[in-house]
Amino acid sequence: MIDETKVTTRGQVQVNEIEELAAQGCRMLINNRPDGEAPDQPLSDDLQAEAQRHGMSYRHIPVVPGQANDTDARAFAEAIRQSDGPVVAFCRTGGRAAALQKMARQGD
């Protein structure tokens, strides 16, 4: 079972927000956006570097809108299980992250 109480889903996280998320207790970021989805989107590598700089874990589970599958949901659930605290999962609007959370819950 995944502990959904430690998961927050939201829209795009920016690099300059990561320090504050860490200060609020976030221990892991899960990025559900493929790189290059939008020109103003930060690169996954940049987000990961900043997360790690602040002691956070980072997972990139890219999902094309409307194409989430069981493999994605299992990876999402496993990332949550591996986190030692609160998780922020994000995509452009939060919809894919929320869908993956629901799929992960149903798969457990």
Sequence and secondary structure as in RCSB ss.txt:
>XXXX:A:sequence
MIDETKVTTRGQVQVNEIEELAAQGCRMLINNRPDGEAPDQPLSDDLQAEAQRHGMSYRHIPVVPGQANDTDARA
FAEAIRQSDGPVVAFCRTGGRAAALQKMARQGD
>XXXX:A:secstr
   GGGEEEES   GGGHHHHHHTT  EEEE S TTSSTTS  HHHHHHHHHHTT EEEE    TT   HHHHHH
HHHHHHH SS EEEE SSSHHHHHHHHHHHHH 
